[in-house]
Each structure stands twice: as C-alpha cells, then as structure tokens.
Amino acid sequence: MNTVAYRAIALDFLLWSRTSPEIQRVHLEHFTILTQTSRYKRFNVKQRYHKMGIVRKFLFVLQTDLYQPALLPALTDALRAIVEANFSPDETIKPLLSMIAANAHTGPSYN
C-alpha cells in the first residue's frame, strides 16, 4: 500500500464528502473492512493506521457538516471499528478524551 497516496486520497474526507451518499457509505465501510474482516487486518492496523492520525481525522469530520446526517451511523461505525482495532493511548484515547473535554461544557461559563 502506498501510504502517501492513501493519506492523500482515502483520508481526504473533504474529497469524499463531495461524492454521492452511496459512494460515501462504501468509502466509510472500507475502514471497517480493513480493520475487522480483512485477512490482513492486523497488518493494516499496526503497520498502516498506527501513525496516520486516523482517529483525529474522523473526530474532526464528526464535528463538521461535511457528511449528511443520514451518513452519521456509517461514520460512527467506521470510527468505532478503528478505535476497537487500535485502542492505544496516543492514537485513540487522547484524541477521544480531548474531543469529549472540548465538547462537555454543560453550564454557564464563568470568567
């Protein structure tokens, strides 16, 4: 796998958000296949996804309106598959906690 091309094409969510909803769904399912059902899933996660910051990219997409609300389940399923396959402090836990902390404000802000 050409990691430079993969980062430039497969992880360019802005590019994929401009395609039809069916293509977007298949693109998101691609991540689930690579991390859960592929015969090379261990290699894909440990050698390829490990330092791509893929969880951060998915979390960024969740906070934008790039995808239609109908695609939110496919997006969260793909994120869940990646998180479950590579649950590590630096690549998964820190980005998730940062997003939760940034969005967990419940009361009025006191300055």
Biopython code that builds the backbone (N, CA, C, O; Angstrom):
import numpy as np
from Bio.PDB.StructureBuilder import StructureBuilder

atoms = [
    (1, "MET", "N", (0.841, -1.170, 0.000)),
    (1, "MET", "CA", (0.000, 0.000, 0.000)),
    (1, "MET", "C", (0.889, 1.237, 0.000)),
    (1, "MET", "O", (1.853, 1.321, 0.762)),
    (2, "ASN", "N", (0.571, 2.159, -0.827)),
    (2, "ASN", "CA", (1.277, 3.428, -0.907)),
    (2, "ASN", "C", (0.674, 4.362, 0.148)),
    (2, "ASN", "O", (-0.415, 4.902, -0.046)),
    (3, "THR", "N", (1.379, 4.546, 1.252)),
    (3, "THR", "CA", (0.819, 5.317, 2.362)),
    (3, "THR", "C", (0.626, 6.787, 2.020)),
    (3, "THR", "O", (-0.312, 7.417, 2.509)),
    (4, "VAL", "N", (1.496, 7.339, 1.190)),
    (4, "VAL", "CA", (1.340, 8.751, 0.811)),
    (4, "VAL", "C", (0.059, 8.926, -0.003)),
    (4, "VAL", "O", (-0.716, 9.852, 0.238)),
    (5, "ALA", "N", (-0.153, 8.045, -0.953)),
    (5, "ALA", "CA", (-1.371, 8.119, -1.769)),
    (5, "ALA", "C", (-2.608, 7.842, -0.912)),
    (5, "ALA", "O", (-3.645, 8.479, -1.099)),
    (6, "TYR", "N", (-2.507, 6.903, 0.021)),
    (6, "TYR", "CA", (-3.636, 6.571, 0.881)),
    (6, "TYR", "C", (-4.034, 7.781, 1.721)),
    (6, "TYR", "O", (-5.218, 8.091, 1.852)),
    (7, "ARG", "N", (-3.047, 8.460, 2.286)),
    (7, "ARG", "CA", (-3.336, 9.665, 3.075)),
    (7, "ARG", "C", (-3.952, 10.755, 2.217)),
    (7, "ARG", "O", (-4.879, 11.445, 2.640)),
    (8, "ALA", "N", (-3.426, 10.905, 1.004)),
    (8, "ALA", "CA", (-3.880, 11.976, 0.128)),
    (8, "ALA", "C", (-5.264, 11.712, -0.459)),
    (8, "ALA", "O", (-6.010, 12.651, -0.737)),
    (9, "ILE", "N", (-5.608, 10.443, -0.648)),
    (9, "ILE", "CA", (-6.882, 10.136, -1.299)),
    (9, "ILE", "C", (-7.906, 9.556, -0.319)),
    (9, "ILE", "O", (-8.974, 10.139, -0.134)),
    (10, "ALA", "N", (-7.604, 8.442, 0.298)),
    (10, "ALA", "CA", (-8.589, 7.766, 1.148)),
    (10, "ALA", "C", (-8.908, 8.555, 2.415)),
    (10, "ALA", "O", (-10.024, 8.474, 2.926)),
    (11, "LEU", "N", (-7.948, 9.310, 2.921)),
    (11, "LEU", "CA", (-8.183, 10.071, 4.150)),
    (11, "LEU", "C", (-8.536, 11.528, 3.885)),
    (11, "LEU", "O", (-8.547, 12.345, 4.807)),
    (12, "ASP", "N", (-8.824, 11.854, 2.640)),
    (12, "ASP", "CA", (-9.272, 13.201, 2.294)),
    (12, "ASP", "C", (-10.802, 13.223, 2.351)),
    (12, "ASP", "O", (-11.476, 13.031, 1.339)),
    (13, "PHE", "N", (-11.325, 13.457, 3.530)),
    (13, "PHE", "CA", (-12.768, 13.405, 3.735)),
    (13, "PHE", "C", (-13.502, 14.539, 3.023)),
    (13, "PHE", "O", (-14.680, 14.401, 2.694)),
    (14, "LEU", "N", (-12.826, 15.643, 2.786)),
    (14, "LEU", "CA", (-13.443, 16.721, 2.025)),
    (14, "LEU", "C", (-13.731, 16.251, 0.592)),
    (14, "LEU", "O", (-14.800, 16.522, 0.047)),
    (15, "LEU", "N", (-12.783, 15.557, 0.003)),
    (15, "LEU", "CA", (-12.970, 14.999, -1.336)),
    (15, "LEU", "C", (-14.146, 14.027, -1.365)),
    (15, "LEU", "O", (-15.002, 14.114, -2.246)),
    (16, "TRP", "N", (-14.192, 13.106, -0.411)),
    (16, "TRP", "CA", (-15.243, 12.091, -0.383)),
    (16, "TRP", "C", (-16.603, 12.689, -0.044)),
    (16, "TRP", "O", (-17.634, 12.150, -0.447)),
    (17, "SER", "N", (-16.617, 13.785, 0.686)),
    (17, "SER", "CA", (-17.906, 14.396, 1.042)),
    (17, "SER", "C", (-18.603, 15.000, -0.172)),
    (17, "SER", "O", (-19.794, 15.306, -0.113)),
    (18, "ARG", "N", (-17.886, 15.172, -1.251)),
    (18, "ARG", "CA", (-18.463, 15.736, -2.479)),
    (18, "ARG", "C", (-19.012, 14.668, -3.414)),
    (18, "ARG", "O", (-19.515, 14.990, -4.490)),
    (19, "THR", "N", (-18.923, 13.414, -3.022)),
    (19, "THR", "CA", (-19.439, 12.329, -3.857)),
    (19, "THR", "C", (-20.876, 12.005, -3.455)),
    (19, "THR", "O", (-21.421, 12.610, -2.532)),
    (20, "SER", "N", (-21.473, 11.062, -4.144)),
    (20, "SER", "CA", (-22.852, 10.675, -3.824)),
    (20, "SER", "C", (-22.893, 9.958, -2.471)),
    (20, "SER", "O", (-21.888, 9.388, -2.046)),
    (21, "PRO", "N", (-24.030, 9.979, -1.801)),
    (21, "PRO", "CA", (-24.139, 9.316, -0.490)),
    (21, "PRO", "C", (-23.779, 7.825, -0.537)),
    (21, "PRO", "O", (-23.209, 7.303, 0.421)),
    (22, "GLU", "N", (-24.101, 7.144, -1.622)),
    (22, "GLU", "CA", (-23.766, 5.721, -1.708)),
    (22, "GLU", "C", (-22.251, 5.507, -1.772)),
    (22, "GLU", "O", (-21.727, 4.589, -1.142)),
    (23, "ILE", "N", (-21.565, 6.335, -2.515)),
    (23, "ILE", "CA", (-20.100, 6.229, -2.573)),
    (23, "ILE", "C", (-19.501, 6.579, -1.220)),
    (23, "ILE", "O", (-18.543, 5.938, -0.789)),
    (24, "GLN", "N", (-20.040, 7.573, -0.551)),
    (24, "GLN", "CA", (-19.566, 7.927, 0.788)),
    (24, "GLN", "C", (-19.739, 6.754, 1.745)),
    (24, "GLN", "O", (-18.848, 6.468, 2.545)),
    (25, "ARG", "N", (-20.862, 6.086, 1.668)),
    (25, "ARG", "CA", (-21.128, 4.941, 2.541)),
    (25, "ARG", "C", (-20.109, 3.816, 2.290)),
    (25, "ARG", "O", (-19.578, 3.227, 3.232)),
    (26, "VAL", "N", (-19.848, 3.532, 1.016)),
    (26, "VAL", "CA", (-18.877, 2.495, 0.668)),
    (26, "VAL", "C", (-17.477, 2.895, 1.133)),
    (26, "VAL", "O", (-16.722, 2.059, 1.628)),
    (27, "HIS", "N", (-17.134, 4.166, 0.975)),
    (27, "HIS", "CA", (-15.833, 4.656, 1.441)),
    (27, "HIS", "C", (-15.688, 4.443, 2.948)),
    (27, "HIS", "O", (-14.640, 3.993, 3.413)),
    (28, "LEU", "N", (-16.721, 4.759, 3.703)),
    (28, "LEU", "CA", (-16.663, 4.583, 5.151)),
    (28, "LEU", "C", (-16.642, 3.107, 5.537)),
    (28, "LEU", "O", (-15.973, 2.735, 6.501)),
    (29, "GLU", "N", (-17.354, 2.270, 4.810)),
    (29, "GLU", "CA", (-17.335, 0.822, 5.067)),
    (29, "GLU", "C", (-15.951, 0.237, 4.814)),
    (29, "GLU", "O", (-15.575, -0.767, 5.418)),
    (30, "HIS", "N", (-15.210, 0.859, 3.934)),
    (30, "HIS", "CA", (-13.844, 0.434, 3.617)),
    (30, "HIS", "C", (-12.995, 0.345, 4.894)),
    (30, "HIS", "O", (-12.208, -0.588, 5.051)),
    (31, "PHE", "N", (-13.153, 1.307, 5.793)),
    (31, "PHE", "CA", (-12.368, 1.309, 7.029)),
    (31, "PHE", "C", (-12.762, 0.150, 7.937)),
    (31, "PHE", "O", (-11.906, -0.449, 8.589)),
    (32, "THR", "N", (-14.035, -0.163, 7.983)),
    (32, "THR", "CA", (-14.493, -1.301, 8.781)),
    (32, "THR", "C", (-13.953, -2.601, 8.210)),
    (32, "THR", "O", (-13.509, -3.473, 8.956)),
    (33, "ILE", "N", (-13.988, -2.733, 6.910)),
    (33, "ILE", "CA", (-13.471, -3.947, 6.273)),
    (33, "ILE", "C", (-11.983, -4.117, 6.564)),
    (33, "ILE", "O", (-11.541, -5.211, 6.912)),
    (34, "LEU", "N", (-11.216, -3.049, 6.424)),
    (34, "LEU", "CA", (-9.771, -3.147, 6.647)),
    (34, "LEU", "C", (-9.404, -3.461, 8.093)),
    (34, "LEU", "O", (-8.358, -4.058, 8.348)),
    (35, "THR", "N", (-10.243, -3.068, 9.032)),
    (35, "THR", "CA", (-9.898, -3.283, 10.445)),
    (35, "THR", "C", (-10.611, -4.467, 11.093)),
    (35, "THR", "O", (-10.196, -4.913, 12.163)),
    (36, "GLN", "N", (-11.675, -4.989, 10.473)),
    (36, "GLN", "CA", (-12.417, -6.074, 11.110)),
    (36, "GLN", "C", (-12.466, -7.366, 10.308)),
    (36, "GLN", "O", (-12.309, -8.446, 10.878)),
    (37, "THR", "N", (-12.676, -7.281, 9.020)),
    (37, "THR", "CA", (-12.906, -8.512, 8.263)),
    (37, "THR", "C", (-11.794, -8.869, 7.296)),
    (37, "THR", "O", (-11.766, -9.985, 6.777)),
    (38, "SER", "N", (-10.885, -7.953, 7.044)),
    (38, "SER", "CA", (-9.797, -8.243, 6.122)),
    (38, "SER", "C", (-8.876, -9.317, 6.681)),
    (38, "SER", "O", (-8.650, -9.404, 7.888)),
    (39, "ARG", "N", (-8.367, -10.104, 5.801)),
    (39, "ARG", "CA", (-7.416, -11.147, 6.195)),
    (39, "ARG", "C", (-6.131, -10.514, 6.733)),
    (39, "ARG", "O", (-5.402, -11.141, 7.500)),
    (40, "TYR", "N", (-5.858, -9.273, 6.329)),
    (40, "TYR", "CA", (-4.653, -8.561, 6.746)),
    (40, "TYR", "C", (-4.952, -7.473, 7.769)),
    (40, "TYR", "O", (-4.229, -6.481, 7.854)),
    (41, "LYS", "N", (-6.007, -7.654, 8.537)),
    (41, "LYS", "CA", (-6.444, -6.608, 9.465)),
    (41, "LYS", "C", (-5.371, -6.236, 10.488)),
    (41, "LYS", "O", (-5.211, -5.055, 10.797)),
    (42, "ARG", "N", (-4.652, -7.187, 11.006)),
    (42, "ARG", "CA", (-3.608, -6.886, 11.994)),
    (42, "ARG", "C", (-2.518, -6.016, 11.365)),
    (42, "ARG", "O", (-2.072, -5.041, 11.969)),
    (43, "PHE", "N", (-2.099, -6.368, 10.168)),
    (43, "PHE", "CA", (-1.100, -5.569, 9.450)),
    (43, "PHE", "C", (-1.632, -4.173, 9.149)),
    (43, "PHE", "O", (-0.928, -3.182, 9.345)),
    (44, "ASN", "N", (-2.860, -4.092, 8.677)),
    (44, "ASN", "CA", (-3.454, -2.795, 8.343)),
    (44, "ASN", "C", (-3.442, -1.852, 9.538)),
    (44, "ASN", "O", (-3.124, -0.670, 9.403)),
    (45, "VAL", "N", (-3.785, -2.371, 10.688)),
    (45, "VAL", "CA", (-3.869, -1.529, 11.886)),
    (45, "VAL", "C", (-2.482, -1.201, 12.428)),
    (45, "VAL", "O", (-2.169, -0.036, 12.670)),
    (46, "LYS", "N", (-1.670, -2.203, 12.615)),
    (46, "LYS", "CA", (-0.371, -1.986, 13.268)),
    (46, "LYS", "C", (0.642, -1.281, 12.381)),
    (46, "LYS", "O", (1.411, -0.450, 12.863)),
    (47, "GLN", "N", (0.655, -1.598, 11.099)),
    (47, "GLN", "CA", (1.670, -1.035, 10.211)),
    (47, "GLN", "C", (1.205, 0.194, 9.448)),
    (47, "GLN", "O", (2.013, 1.069, 9.137)),
    (48, "ARG", "N", (-0.073, 0.274, 9.145)),
    (48, "ARG", "CA", (-0.545, 1.359, 8.290)),
    (48, "ARG", "C", (-1.288, 2.452, 9.044)),
    (48, "ARG", "O", (-0.987, 3.633, 8.865)),
    (49, "TYR", "N", (-2.237, 2.092, 9.870)),
    (49, "TYR", "CA", (-3.058, 3.101, 10.547)),
    (49, "TYR", "C", (-2.402, 3.668, 11.784)),
    (49, "TYR", "O", (-2.832, 4.700, 12.299)),
    (50, "HIS", "N", (-1.372, 3.010, 12.265)),
    (50, "HIS", "CA", (-0.807, 3.362, 13.560)),
    (50, "HIS", "C", (-0.434, 4.836, 13.678)),
    (50, "HIS", "O", (-0.760, 5.464, 14.686)),
    (51, "LYS", "N", (0.233, 5.401, 12.687)),
    (51, "LYS", "CA", (0.704, 6.786, 12.827)),
    (51, "LYS", "C", (0.070, 7.741, 11.823)),
    (51, "LYS", "O", (0.645, 8.785, 11.516)),
    (52, "MET", "N", (-1.094, 7.401, 11.314)),
    (52, "MET", "CA", (-1.756, 8.274, 10.346)),
    (52, "MET", "C", (-2.674, 9.299, 10.994)),
    (52, "MET", "O", (-3.175, 10.193, 10.313)),
    (53, "GLY", "N", (-2.901, 9.187, 12.281)),
    (53, "GLY", "CA", (-3.810, 10.109, 12.938)),
    (53, "GLY", "C", (-5.240, 9.954, 12.450)),
    (53, "GLY", "O", (-5.988, 10.928, 12.359)),
    (54, "ILE", "N", (-5.606, 8.736, 12.142)),
    (54, "ILE", "CA", (-6.915, 8.468, 11.532)),
    (54, "ILE", "C", (-8.068, 8.757, 12.487)),
    (54, "ILE", "O", (-9.128, 9.205, 12.051)),
    (55, "VAL", "N", (-7.883, 8.511, 13.771)),
    (55, "VAL", "CA", (-8.937, 8.797, 14.744)),
    (55, "VAL", "C", (-9.173, 10.304, 14.812)),
    (55, "VAL", "O", (-10.319, 10.751, 14.863)),
    (56, "ARG", "N", (-8.120, 11.071, 14.813)),
    (56, "ARG", "CA", (-8.252, 12.534, 14.836)),
    (56, "ARG", "C", (-8.990, 13.037, 13.591)),
    (56, "ARG", "O", (-9.806, 13.955, 13.675)),
    (57, "LYS", "N", (-8.698, 12.436, 12.448)),
    (57, "LYS", "CA", (-9.378, 12.842, 11.217)),
    (57, "LYS", "C", (-10.870, 12.542, 11.294)),
    (57, "LYS", "O", (-11.693, 13.366, 10.894)),
    (58, "PHE", "N", (-11.222, 11.366, 11.808)),
    (58, "PHE", "CA", (-12.634, 11.014, 11.947)),
    (58, "PHE", "C", (-13.328, 11.931, 12.946)),
    (58, "PHE", "O", (-14.460, 12.355, 12.711)),
    (59, "LEU", "N", (-12.670, 12.239, 14.052)),
    (59, "LEU", "CA", (-13.275, 13.130, 15.043)),
    (59, "LEU", "C", (-13.485, 14.525, 14.475)),
    (59, "LEU", "O", (-14.481, 15.180, 14.782)),
    (60, "PHE", "N", (-12.552, 14.980, 13.650)),
    (60, "PHE", "CA", (-12.720, 16.276, 13.000)),
    (60, "PHE", "C", (-13.943, 16.260, 12.085)),
    (60, "PHE", "O", (-14.741, 17.197, 12.081)),
    (61, "VAL", "N", (-14.080, 15.186, 11.311)),
    (61, "VAL", "CA", (-15.220, 15.066, 10.395)),
    (61, "VAL", "C", (-16.535, 15.043, 11.172)),
    (61, "VAL", "O", (-17.525, 15.623, 10.726)),
    (62, "LEU", "N", (-16.555, 14.382, 12.325)),
    (62, "LEU", "CA", (-17.771, 14.351, 13.148)),
    (62, "LEU", "C", (-18.177, 15.746, 13.611)),
    (62, "LEU", "O", (-19.365, 16.012, 13.794)),
    (63, "GLN", "N", (-17.221, 16.630, 13.802)),
    (63, "GLN", "CA", (-17.518, 17.972, 14.294)),
    (63, "GLN", "C", (-17.867, 18.950, 13.178)),
    (63, "GLN", "O", (-18.237, 20.093, 13.448)),
    (64, "THR", "N", (-17.753, 18.515, 11.942)),
    (64, "THR", "CA", (-18.093, 19.374, 10.807)),
    (64, "THR", "C", (-19.421, 18.931, 10.221)),
    (64, "THR", "O", (-20.045, 17.988, 10.707)),
    (65, "ASP", "N", (-19.837, 19.610, 9.188)),
    (65, "ASP", "CA", (-21.064, 19.211, 8.494)),
    (65, "ASP", "C", (-20.746, 18.706, 7.079)),
    (65, "ASP", "O", (-21.523, 18.909, 6.146)),
    (66, "LEU", "N", (-19.590, 18.045, 6.939)),
    (66, "LEU", "CA", (-19.189, 17.522, 5.631)),
    (66, "LEU", "C", (-20.136, 16.446, 5.115)),
    (66, "LEU", "O", (-20.427, 16.382, 3.921)),
    (67, "TYR", "N", (-20.611, 15.608, 6.020)),
    (67, "TYR", "CA", (-21.475, 14.499, 5.629)),
    (67, "TYR", "C", (-22.910, 14.775, 6.055)),
    (67, "TYR", "O", (-23.158, 15.444, 7.058)),
    (68, "GLN", "N", (-23.841, 14.253, 5.285)),
    (68, "GLN", "CA", (-25.254, 14.398, 5.607)),
    (68, "GLN", "C", (-25.570, 13.624, 6.888)),
    (68, "GLN", "O", (-24.907, 12.630, 7.185)),
    (69, "PRO", "N", (-26.559, 14.061, 7.639)),
    (69, "PRO", "CA", (-26.928, 13.354, 8.872)),
    (69, "PRO", "C", (-27.271, 11.873, 8.645)),
    (69, "PRO", "O", (-27.082, 11.057, 9.548)),
    (70, "ALA", "N", (-27.758, 11.525, 7.485)),
    (70, "ALA", "CA", (-28.095, 10.125, 7.206)),
    (70, "ALA", "C", (-26.858, 9.232, 7.173)),
    (70, "ALA", "O", (-26.968, 8.018, 7.344)),
    (71, "LEU", "N", (-25.688, 9.817, 6.956)),
    (71, "LEU", "CA", (-24.450, 9.040, 6.916)),
    (71, "LEU", "C", (-23.749, 8.970, 8.266)),
    (71, "LEU", "O", (-22.708, 8.324, 8.393)),
    (72, "LEU", "N", (-24.303, 9.621, 9.261)),
    (72, "LEU", "CA", (-23.697, 9.612, 10.592)),
    (72, "LEU", "C", (-23.510, 8.201, 11.153)),
    (72, "LEU", "O", (-22.457, 7.927, 11.729)),
    (73, "PRO", "N", (-24.490, 7.284, 11.012)),
    (73, "PRO", "CA", (-24.251, 5.918, 11.508)),
    (73, "PRO", "C", (-23.077, 5.216, 10.814)),
    (73, "PRO", "O", (-22.319, 4.502, 11.470)),
    (74, "ALA", "N", (-22.916, 5.404, 9.522)),
    (74, "ALA", "CA", (-21.791, 4.795, 8.805)),
    (74, "ALA", "C", (-20.471, 5.404, 9.276)),
    (74, "ALA", "O", (-19.468, 4.701, 9.401)),
    (75, "LEU", "N", (-20.476, 6.695, 9.535)),
    (75, "LEU", "CA", (-19.283, 7.376, 10.011)),
    (75, "LEU", "C", (-18.896, 6.892, 11.408)),
    (75, "LEU", "O", (-17.725, 6.618, 11.670)),
    (76, "THR", "N", (-19.867, 6.787, 12.294)),
    (76, "THR", "CA", (-19.565, 6.328, 13.652)),
    (76, "THR", "C", (-19.204, 4.844, 13.676)),
    (76, "THR", "O", (-18.388, 4.428, 14.498)),
    (77, "ASP", "N", (-19.793, 4.040, 12.796)),
    (77, "ASP", "CA", (-19.412, 2.623, 12.721)),
    (77, "ASP", "C", (-17.960, 2.471, 12.285)),
    (77, "ASP", "O", (-17.227, 1.647, 12.833)),
    (78, "ALA", "N", (-17.546, 3.261, 11.306)),
    (78, "ALA", "CA", (-16.162, 3.215, 10.844)),
    (78, "ALA", "C", (-15.215, 3.666, 11.949)),
    (78, "ALA", "O", (-14.172, 3.050, 12.170)),
    (79, "LEU", "N", (-15.579, 4.742, 12.642)),
    (79, "LEU", "CA", (-14.752, 5.220, 13.753)),
    (79, "LEU", "C", (-14.659, 4.170, 14.852)),
    (79, "LEU", "O", (-13.582, 3.929, 15.397)),
    (80, "ARG", "N", (-15.776, 3.552, 15.174)),
    (80, "ARG", "CA", (-15.784, 2.523, 16.203)),
    (80, "ARG", "C", (-14.866, 1.352, 15.816)),
    (80, "ARG", "O", (-14.127, 0.838, 16.655)),
    (81, "ALA", "N", (-14.917, 0.941, 14.569)),
    (81, "ALA", "CA", (-14.073, -0.163, 14.107)),
    (81, "ALA", "C", (-12.594, 0.187, 14.241)),
    (81, "ALA", "O", (-11.787, -0.650, 14.644)),
    (82, "ILE", "N", (-12.247, 1.414, 13.905)),
    (82, "ILE", "CA", (-10.850, 1.841, 14.005)),
    (82, "ILE", "C", (-10.416, 1.938, 15.461)),
    (82, "ILE", "O", (-9.313, 1.518, 15.809)),
    (83, "VAL", "N", (-11.267, 2.483, 16.304)),
    (83, "VAL", "CA", (-10.942, 2.617, 17.727)),
    (83, "VAL", "C", (-10.777, 1.246, 18.373)),
    (83, "VAL", "O", (-9.830, 1.027, 19.129)),
    (84, "GLU", "N", (-11.684, 0.331, 18.085)),
    (84, "GLU", "CA", (-11.598, -1.012, 18.665)),
    (84, "GLU", "C", (-10.355, -1.759, 18.185)),
    (84, "GLU", "O", (-9.774, -2.541, 18.937)),
    (85, "ALA", "N", (-9.949, -1.526, 16.950)),
    (85, "ALA", "CA", (-8.799, -2.228, 16.400)),
    (85, "ALA", "C", (-7.482, -1.659, 16.903)),
    (85, "ALA", "O", (-6.487, -2.382, 16.963)),
    (86, "ASN", "N", (-7.452, -0.396, 17.260)),
    (86, "ASN", "CA", (-6.202, 0.260, 17.655)),
    (86, "ASN", "C", (-6.422, 1.110, 18.893)),
    (86, "ASN", "O", (-6.255, 2.329, 18.845)),
    (87, "PHE", "N", (-6.789, 0.490, 19.987)),
    (87, "PHE", "CA", (-7.080, 1.215, 21.217)),
    (87, "PHE", "C", (-5.776, 1.456, 21.973)),
    (87, "PHE", "O", (-5.376, 0.659, 22.822)),
    (88, "SER", "N", (-5.124, 2.572, 21.647)),
    (88, "SER", "CA", (-3.846, 2.906, 22.275)),
    (88, "SER", "C", (-3.936, 4.316, 22.864)),
    (88, "SER", "O", (-4.764, 5.118, 22.431)),
    (89, "PRO", "N", (-3.088, 4.616, 23.847)),
    (89, "PRO", "CA", (-3.168, 5.930, 24.495)),
    (89, "PRO", "C", (-2.955, 7.101, 23.531)),
    (89, "PRO", "O", (-3.741, 8.049, 23.530)),
    (90, "ASP", "N", (-1.926, 7.045, 22.730)),
    (90, "ASP", "CA", (-1.597, 8.188, 21.877)),
    (90, "ASP", "C", (-2.487, 8.321, 20.655)),
    (90, "ASP", "O", (-2.849, 9.433, 20.270)),
    (91, "GLU", "N", (-2.836, 7.221, 20.052)),
    (91, "GLU", "CA", (-3.582, 7.266, 18.798)),
    (91, "GLU", "C", (-5.096, 7.303, 18.979)),
    (91, "GLU", "O", (-5.813, 7.748, 18.083)),
    (92, "THR", "N", (-5.586, 6.843, 20.123)),
    (92, "THR", "CA", (-7.033, 6.730, 20.292)),
    (92, "THR", "C", (-7.548, 7.436, 21.534)),
    (92, "THR", "O", (-8.435, 8.285, 21.441)),
    (93, "ILE", "N", (-7.015, 7.105, 22.669)),
    (93, "ILE", "CA", (-7.555, 7.595, 23.936)),
    (93, "ILE", "C", (-7.407, 9.116, 24.062)),
    (93, "ILE", "O", (-8.372, 9.793, 24.415)),
    (94, "LYS", "N", (-6.233, 9.661, 23.785)),
    (94, "LYS", "CA", (-6.024, 11.109, 23.909)),
    (94, "LYS", "C", (-6.926, 11.917, 22.983)),
    (94, "LYS", "O", (-7.538, 12.886, 23.433)),
    (95, "PRO", "N", (-7.031, 11.554, 21.704)),
    (95, "PRO", "CA", (-7.941, 12.327, 20.847)),
    (95, "PRO", "C", (-9.399, 12.244, 21.293)),
    (95, "PRO", "O", (-10.121, 13.240, 21.244)),
    (96, "LEU", "N", (-9.835, 11.061, 21.726)),
    (96, "LEU", "CA", (-11.217, 10.918, 22.185)),
    (96, "LEU", "C", (-11.474, 11.752, 23.436)),
    (96, "LEU", "O", (-12.490, 12.442, 23.526)),
    (97, "LEU", "N", (-10.565, 11.692, 24.391)),
    (97, "LEU", "CA", (-10.735, 12.481, 25.611)),
    (97, "LEU", "C", (-10.674, 13.978, 25.333)),
    (97, "LEU", "O", (-11.401, 14.755, 25.951)),
    (98, "SER", "N", (-9.823, 14.380, 24.418)),
    (98, "SER", "CA", (-9.743, 15.797, 24.057)),
    (98, "SER", "C", (-11.055, 16.280, 23.454)),
    (98, "SER", "O", (-11.527, 17.370, 23.777)),
    (99, "MET", "N", (-11.640, 15.475, 22.585)),
    (99, "MET", "CA", (-12.909, 15.869, 21.979)),
    (99, "MET", "C", (-14.023, 15.922, 23.028)),
    (99, "MET", "O", (-14.841, 16.841, 23.019)),
    (100, "ILE", "N", (-14.053, 14.952, 23.917)),
    (100, "ILE", "CA", (-15.077, 14.931, 24.968)),
    (100, "ILE", "C", (-14.908, 16.146, 25.876)),
    (100, "ILE", "O", (-15.885, 16.815, 26.215)),
    (101, "ALA", "N", (-13.673, 16.426, 26.266)),
    (101, "ALA", "CA", (-13.426, 17.564, 27.147)),
    (101, "ALA", "C", (-13.789, 18.889, 26.474)),
    (101, "ALA", "O", (-14.320, 19.791, 27.121)),
    (102, "ALA", "N", (-13.508, 19.000, 25.204)),
    (102, "ALA", "CA", (-13.803, 20.242, 24.482)),
    (102, "ALA", "C", (-15.301, 20.447, 24.279)),
    (102, "ALA", "O", (-15.758, 21.580, 24.127)),
    (103, "ASN", "N", (-16.058, 19.367, 24.275)),
    (103, "ASN", "CA", (-17.497, 19.462, 23.994)),
    (103, "ASN", "C", (-18.378, 19.150, 25.194)),
    (103, "ASN", "O", (-19.594, 19.026, 25.042)),
    (104, "ALA", "N", (-17.798, 19.019, 26.382)),
    (104, "ALA", "CA", (-18.569, 18.615, 27.554)),
    (104, "ALA", "C", (-18.972, 19.797, 28.434)),
    (104, "ALA", "O", (-19.276, 19.601, 29.611)),
    (105, "HIS", "N", (-18.982, 20.975, 27.918)),
    (105, "HIS", "CA", (-19.404, 22.126, 28.717)),
    (105, "HIS", "C", (-20.913, 22.075, 28.896)),
    (105, "HIS", "O", (-21.663, 21.987, 27.924)),
    (106, "THR", "N", (-21.351, 22.132, 30.148)),
    (106, "THR", "CA", (-22.775, 21.991, 30.418)),
    (106, "THR", "C", (-23.404, 23.229, 31.044)),
    (106, "THR", "O", (-24.588, 23.496, 30.837)),
    (107, "GLY", "N", (-22.656, 23.951, 31.775)),
    (107, "GLY", "CA", (-23.236, 25.106, 32.460)),
    (107, "GLY", "C", (-22.738, 26.417, 31.897)),
    (107, "GLY", "O", (-22.023, 26.450, 30.896)),
    (108, "PRO", "N", (-23.124, 27.498, 32.555)),
    (108, "PRO", "CA", (-22.665, 28.814, 32.092)),
    (108, "PRO", "C", (-21.170, 28.966, 32.330)),
    (108, "PRO", "O", (-20.612, 28.408, 33.275)),
    (109, "SER", "N", (-20.560, 29.708, 31.482)),
    (109, "SER", "CA", (-19.124, 29.950, 31.574)),
    (109, "SER", "C", (-18.877, 31.096, 32.544)),
    (109, "SER", "O", (-19.511, 32.146, 32.442)),
    (110, "TYR", "N", (-17.947, 30.896, 33.498)),
    (110, "TYR", "CA", (-17.602, 31.940, 34.455)),
    (110, "TYR", "C", (-16.217, 32.454, 34.116)),
    (110, "TYR", "O", (-15.267, 31.678, 34.012)),
    (111, "ASN", "N", (-16.103, 33.757, 33.946)),
    (111, "ASN", "CA", (-14.801, 34.362, 33.617)),
    (111, "ASN", "C", (-14.285, 35.193, 34.733)),
    (111, "ASN", "O", (-13.204, 35.772, 34.622)),
]
sb = StructureBuilder()
sb.init_structure("model")
sb.init_model(0)
sb.init_chain("A")
sb.init_seg("    ")
for serial, (resi, resn, name, xyz) in enumerate(atoms, 1):
    if name == "N":
        sb.init_residue(resn, " ", resi, " ")
    sb.init_atom(name, np.array(xyz, "f"), 0.0, 1.0, " ", f" {name:<3s}", serial, name[0])
structure = sb.get_structure()
